[in-house]
Amino acid sequence: MNFFQLNQHGTNVKQEVMAGITTFVTMAYISVVNPAILSDAGIPFAQAFTATIIAILIGTGLMAFYANLPIAVAPGMGLNAFFAYTLVAQQQITPSAALGVVFVSSVFFLILSLSPIRTKLIQAIPASLKHAITTGIGLFIASLGLKLSGLIVADEANLVRLGDLSSPSVLLVLGGLIVSALLFSRNVPGSLLIGMVLTGIAATFMGLLKIEGVTAMPTLPEGLMVNPLTAFSDVIQYGLFGAVLSFFLVTLFDTTGTLVGVGKQAGLLKEDGTIENGHRALFADSLATMGGSLVGTSPSTAYIESAAGVAQGGRTGLTTAVVAGLFGLTLFFSPLIGAISGVAAITAPALIIVGALMLTNVRYIDWTDFSEYFPAFMTILIMPLSGSIERGIAFGFILYPIFKAMNKETVHPLIYLFGALFILEMFFL
């Protein structure tokens, strides 16, 4: 195990394996939730499930054997919802065209990961907008979980209202949500997964979940869902520049924030505040997104759930090698996972709780400076109300430089550029 430099990092095989198991259990819900969301976009569940695992194997495998970091990579929450419910459902483009958008954004992210520009770009984005984007996506995901579960339904007078609380499926959601939240509040590892399992058992007794099979041979993709040669032309044809920019920015913020946060917890930060092998981590993330888009899934990102494994002592890539191996085994359980994902009441609590976790970033916004918090506020508000993460990001990047210019405050030129690009995309393309 000298490859992983266990002695240099003050760890051992047993500690790393236990950390890997902990990380896997904590984030295993994504193997159910991601295919469920993507299937709403018209991607067959079996295809989406296999693509999800392939993306995890690429990203997490590279984190293990190339970056030697205990940080797992998987398709990101919020990005999958943006893909399914904004690009495909709202803008009515084909799933393959939407995957082309993911591929194009991954190309730019890959180029960025290989250059020193990434540090300057991250520093150029105002902190208030970074936190607002994460917060807004949290509200977007939570509102999605509420709607899919039937807790919130459409209403002509008030737009939305509470659903039928006496409905068996809604009662199941409430029960699953309370159990999952209580487990999470007690810091139980894998609380979201445990909540889904318990809710699934209850759904079986209630006749809402019917399991016709547990294991099966993996369903391999029959071919690429994206033609790399036409992906760029599809973006131009459908005018999806804003979507590319949104995927790019969110992936950049998510991955960088997770790398710094988990890296600090693991004692892997250098004196300048960067993480060991950080450039390799970004490279792993971009390749996972690129590979995943080719076979049928939304962008990947470093997972904050990796912090659970680090808390168990994970310090090297051996932790993520274990995570990748366990996810690889899930390929043989697609019938069971497919049945579970088909019951919204089982997956909705996870969406709501993840949304709540992302909402905590709102405390980092400067609420004493109107020119800082109003663009952030509009970013947060627009996402769930419009059903579009892209539009929320656009409002933030358009309003921020305007308010700062009116106050005669200095803004990085890139912010003006991003604002101009979003105006061009929203009003002229």
C-alpha positions in Angstrom: 0.0 0.0 0.0 3.0 2.3 -0.4 1.2 3.7 -3.5 -1.2 5.5 -1.3 1.5 6.8 1.1 -0.4 5.6 4.2 2.5 6.0 6.6 3.2 9.6 5.4 -0.4 10.5 6.1 -0.6 8.8 9.4 -3.2 6.1 8.5 -3.5 2.4 7.9 -5.4 0.0 5.7 -8.1 -0.8 8.3 -8.7 2.9 8.9 -8.9 3.7 5.2 -11.3 0.8 4.5 -13.7 1.8 7.3 -13.6 5.4 6.1 -14.4 4.3 2.5 -17.4 2.2 3.7 -18.6 5.2 5.8 -18.4 7.6 2.8 -20.2 5.1 0.5 -23.0 4.6 3.0 -23.4 8.3 3.4 -23.7 9.1 -0.3 -25.2 5.9 -1.7 -28.5 7.6 -2.0 -27.3 9.2 -5.2 -27.4 5.9 -7.0 -31.1 5.9 -6.5 -32.0 9.6 -6.7 -29.9 10.6 -9.7 -31.3 8.0 -12.1 -34.8 8.8 -10.8 -34.4 12.5 -11.7 -32.8 11.8 -15.1 -35.5 9.3 -16.0 -38.0 12.2 -15.7 -35.9 13.8 -18.5 -36.6 10.9 -20.8 -33.4 8.9 -20.2 -34.3 5.3 -19.6 -33.7 4.4 -15.9 -31.3 1.5 -16.7 -29.2 3.8 -18.9 -29.2 6.6 -16.3 -28.3 4.2 -13.5 -25.4 2.7 -15.4 -24.2 6.2 -16.5 -24.4 7.4 -12.9 -22.1 4.5 -11.7 -19.7 5.0 -14.6 -19.3 8.7 -13.8 -18.7 7.7 -10.1 -16.1 5.1 -11.1 -14.3 7.6 -13.4 -14.2 10.5 -11.0 -13.8 8.6 -7.7 -11.3 6.2 -9.3 -9.2 9.1 -10.5 -9.4 10.7 -7.1 -8.1 7.5 -5.6 -5.3 6.5 -8.1 -4.4 9.9 -9.6 -5.0 12.5 -7.0 -4.6 10.2 -3.9 -7.4 12.1 -2.1 -10.2 10.8 0.2 -12.8 12.8 -1.7 -15.5 11.0 -3.8 -17.0 12.3 -7.0 -20.5 11.7 -8.3 -23.3 13.4 -10.3 -24.2 16.5 -8.4 -27.5 17.2 -6.7 -29.2 20.3 -8.2 -27.3 19.9 -11.5 -29.3 16.8 -12.2 -32.5 18.7 -11.4 -31.4 21.6 -13.6 -30.7 19.1 -16.4 -34.1 17.4 -16.2 -36.6 20.1 -15.2 -35.1 23.2 -16.8 -33.2 22.2 -19.9 -35.4 19.2 -21.0 -38.8 20.0 -19.4 -38.9 23.8 -19.6 -36.7 24.6 -22.6 -38.0 21.4 -24.4 -34.7 20.3 -25.8 -33.8 16.6 -26.3 -31.9 14.7 -23.6 -29.0 14.2 -26.1 -28.8 17.9 -26.7 -28.9 18.6 -22.9 -26.1 16.0 -22.5 -24.2 18.0 -25.2 -24.4 21.0 -23.0 -22.9 19.0 -20.1 -20.1 17.8 -22.4 -19.3 21.3 -23.6 -19.1 22.6 -20.1 -16.9 19.7 -19.1 -14.5 20.6 -21.9 -14.1 24.2 -20.6 -13.8 22.8 -17.0 -11.1 20.4 -18.2 -9.1 23.3 -19.9 -9.5 25.3 -16.7 -8.2 22.5 -14.5 -5.1 22.3 -16.6 -4.3 26.0 -16.4 -3.5 28.5 -13.6 -6.6 30.6 -14.6 -8.8 28.5 -12.3 -7.4 30.2 -9.2 -7.9 33.7 -10.6 -11.4 32.8 -11.7 -12.5 31.5 -8.3 -11.1 34.6 -6.6 -12.9 36.9 -9.1 -16.4 35.6 -8.3 -17.9 37.6 -5.3 -18.4 35.4 -2.2 -22.0 36.6 -1.9 -22.9 35.2 -5.3 -21.1 31.9 -4.6 -23.1 31.4 -1.4 -26.3 32.6 -3.1 -26.0 30.1 -5.9 -25.5 27.2 -3.4 -28.4 28.5 -1.3 -30.7 28.9 -4.3 -30.0 25.4 -5.6 -30.8 24.1 -2.1 -34.2 25.8 -2.2 -34.7 24.5 -5.8 -33.9 20.9 -4.7 -36.1 21.1 -1.6 -39.1 22.5 -3.6 -38.6 19.8 -6.1 -38.8 17.2 -3.4 -41.9 18.8 -2.0 -43.6 18.8 -5.4 -42.6 15.3 -6.4 -43.9 13.9 -3.1 -47.2 15.6 -3.3 -46.6 17.6 -0.1 -47.0 20.7 -2.3 -49.4 20.8 -5.3 -50.4 23.4 -7.8 -53.2 25.8 -7.0 -54.9 28.3 -9.3 -55.4 31.0 -6.6 -52.1 30.8 -4.7 -49.9 29.0 -7.3 -49.1 26.3 -4.8 -50.7 24.8 -1.6 -50.4 21.9 0.7 -51.3 18.5 -0.7 -53.7 16.0 0.7 -52.1 15.2 4.1 -54.3 12.2 4.5 -53.0 10.5 1.3 -51.0 7.4 2.1 -48.1 8.5 -0.1 -47.9 11.9 1.5 -48.0 10.4 5.0 -45.2 8.1 3.9 -43.1 11.1 2.8 -43.7 12.9 6.1 -42.7 9.7 8.1 -39.6 9.2 6.0 -38.7 12.9 6.3 -39.0 12.9 10.1 -37.1 9.6 10.5 -34.3 10.7 8.1 -34.0 14.2 9.7 -33.9 12.7 13.2 -31.1 10.3 12.2 -29.2 13.1 10.5 -29.5 15.3 13.6 -28.0 12.5 15.6 -25.1 12.3 13.2 -25.9 8.7 12.2 -23.7 7.7 9.2 -25.8 7.0 6.1 -28.9 8.6 7.6 -30.3 9.4 4.2 -29.8 5.9 3.0 -31.2 4.4 6.2 -34.2 6.7 5.9 -34.8 5.5 2.3 -34.5 1.8 3.3 -37.0 2.3 6.2 -39.4 4.3 4.0 -39.1 1.6 1.3 -40.0 -1.1 3.8 -43.0 0.9 4.9 -44.0 1.5 1.2 -43.8 -2.3 0.6 -46.3 -3.0 3.4 -48.5 -0.2 2.2 -48.6 -1.6 -1.3 -46.8 1.4 -2.8 -43.6 -0.4 -3.6 -43.5 -3.6 -5.6 -40.1 -5.3 -6.0 -40.0 -7.8 -8.9 -36.3 -8.5 -8.8 -33.2 -7.7 -6.7 -30.1 -8.5 -8.8 -29.4 -8.6 -12.5 -26.4 -8.3 -14.8 -25.4 -4.7 -15.5 -27.0 -2.9 -18.4 -24.2 -1.5 -20.4 -24.8 1.5 -22.6 -25.5 0.5 -26.2 -23.6 3.6 -27.5 -22.7 7.1 -26.8 -25.7 9.5 -26.1 -23.6 12.5 -27.2 -21.7 13.0 -30.4 -18.7 15.1 -29.3 -18.4 16.4 -32.8 -21.9 17.9 -32.8 -22.2 18.9 -29.1 -20.9 22.4 -29.8 -23.1 22.9 -32.8 -26.1 21.8 -30.7 -25.3 24.4 -28.1 -25.1 27.1 -30.8 -28.3 25.8 -32.5 -30.4 25.9 -29.4 -28.7 29.0 -27.9 -27.7 27.2 -24.7 -24.7 29.4 -23.8 -26.2 30.4 -20.5 -26.7 26.7 -19.6 -23.1 25.9 -20.4 -21.9 28.8 -18.2 -24.3 27.8 -15.4 -23.0 24.2 -15.4 -19.5 25.4 -15.5 -19.8 27.9 -12.7 -21.8 25.7 -10.3 -19.4 22.7 -10.9 -16.4 25.0 -10.3 -17.9 26.4 -7.0 -19.1 23.0 -5.7 -15.9 21.2 -6.4 -13.5 23.9 -5.1 -15.6 24.5 -2.0 -15.7 20.8 -1.2 -12.0 20.3 -1.8 -11.1 23.1 0.5 -13.6 22.1 3.2 -12.9 18.4 3.3 -9.2 19.0 2.7 -9.0 21.2 5.7 -10.8 18.6 7.8 -8.3 16.0 6.6 -5.2 18.2 7.2 -4.4 18.3 3.5 -4.3 22.0 3.0 -1.0 23.7 2.2 0.1 27.0 3.7 -1.3 29.0 0.7 -4.8 27.6 1.4 -4.8 25.2 -1.6 -5.2 21.4 -1.3 -2.6 18.8 -2.1 -3.0 17.6 -5.7 -5.9 20.1 -6.1 -5.2 20.4 -9.9 -5.5 16.6 -10.2 -8.8 16.7 -8.3 -10.2 19.2 -10.7 -9.0 17.1 -13.6 -10.7 14.0 -12.1 -14.0 15.9 -11.7 -13.9 17.3 -15.3 -13.2 13.8 -16.8 -16.1 12.3 -14.7 -18.4 15.0 -16.1 -17.2 14.4 -19.6 -17.4 10.6 -19.5 -20.8 10.7 -17.7 -22.3 13.0 -20.3 -21.2 10.7 -23.1 -23.2 7.7 -21.6 -26.1 9.6 -20.1 -25.8 11.6 -16.9 -25.6 15.2 -15.6 -22.4 16.9 -14.3 -20.3 15.4 -11.5 -18.8 17.1 -8.5 -16.8 16.4 -5.4 -19.1 15.2 -2.7 -19.2 16.9 0.7 -20.4 13.6 2.1 -16.7 12.6 1.9 -16.3 14.5 5.1 -18.0 11.6 6.9 -15.2 9.2 5.7 -12.6 11.8 6.7 -14.1 12.0 10.1 -13.5 8.2 10.3 -9.8 8.6 9.6 -9.7 8.6 5.8 -6.7 10.5 4.5 -5.7 8.9 1.2 -6.9 7.6 -2.1 -7.4 4.2 -0.6 -10.6 5.5 1.0 -12.0 6.5 -2.4 -10.8 3.3 -4.0 -13.1 1.5 -1.5 -15.9 3.9 -2.4 -15.5 3.2 -6.1 -15.4 -0.5 -5.5 -18.6 -0.5 -3.5 -20.4 1.6 -6.1 -19.2 -0.8 -8.8 -21.0 -3.6 -6.9 -24.3 -1.7 -7.0 -24.3 -2.2 -10.8 -25.7 -5.7 -10.1 -28.7 -4.4 -8.1 -30.4 -2.3 -10.7 -33.8 -4.0 -10.4 -34.0 -3.2 -6.7 -32.8 0.3 -7.1 -35.1 0.9 -10.1 -38.1 -0.2 -8.1 -37.2 2.1 -5.2 -36.6 5.1 -7.4 -40.0 4.7 -9.0 -41.7 5.7 -5.7 -41.3 9.4 -5.2 -42.2 9.1 -1.5 -38.9 7.2 -0.9 -36.5 9.6 -2.6 -38.3 12.9 -1.8 -37.0 13.1 1.9 -33.4 13.0 0.7 -34.0 15.9 -1.7 -35.6 18.0 1.0 -32.8 17.3 3.5 -30.0 17.9 1.0 -31.8 21.2 0.1 -31.8 22.2 3.8 -28.1 21.5 4.1 -27.3 23.7 1.1 -29.5 26.5 2.5 -27.1 26.9 5.5 -24.7 28.8 3.1 -27.1 31.9 3.4 -25.4 32.8 6.7 -22.1 33.7 4.8 -23.8 36.5 2.8 -23.1 40.0 4.0 -26.7 41.1 5.0 -25.5 44.6 6.1 -24.6 45.7 2.5 -27.6 46.1 0.2 -25.4 46.1 -2.9 -24.1 42.6 -1.8 -27.2 41.0 -0.5 -29.9 42.2 -3.1 -28.2 40.4 -6.1 -27.8 37.4 -3.8 -31.4 37.6 -2.7 -32.6 37.7 -6.3 -30.4 34.7 -7.2 -31.9 32.7 -4.3 -35.5 33.8 -5.0 -35.5 33.3 -8.8 -34.3 29.7 -8.8 -37.2 27.9 -7.0 -39.9 30.3 -8.3 -38.9 30.2 -11.9 -37.8 26.5 -11.7 -34.5 27.5 -13.3 -31.1 27.5 -11.7 -29.7 29.2 -14.8 -32.0 32.2 -14.5 -31.2 32.6 -10.9 -27.5 32.7 -11.6 -28.1 35.1 -14.5 -30.0 37.6 -12.3 -27.2 37.5 -9.8 -24.4 38.2 -12.3 -26.4 40.9 -14.1 -27.4 42.8 -11.0 -24.2 42.6 -9.0 -22.0 44.7 -11.3 -24.8 47.2 -11.8 -25.2 47.9 -8.1 -21.4 48.0 -7.5 -21.0 50.4 -10.4 -23.7 52.7 -9.0 -21.8 52.7 -5.7 -18.6 53.4 -7.5 -17.0 50.2 -6.2 -14.5 48.1 -8.0 -15.6 44.9 -9.7 -13.4 42.3 -11.4 -13.7 42.6 -15.2 -14.8 39.0 -15.4 -18.0 39.8 -13.5 -18.9 42.4 -16.2 -18.1 39.8 -18.8 -20.3 37.1 -17.2 -23.1 39.7 -16.8 -22.9 40.7 -20.4 -23.0 37.1 -21.5 -26.1 36.3 -19.5 -27.9 39.5 -20.8 -27.0 38.4 -24.4 -28.3 34.9 -23.7 -31.5 35.9 -22.0 -32.6 38.7 -24.3 -31.0 38.2 -27.7 -30.3 34.5 -28.2 
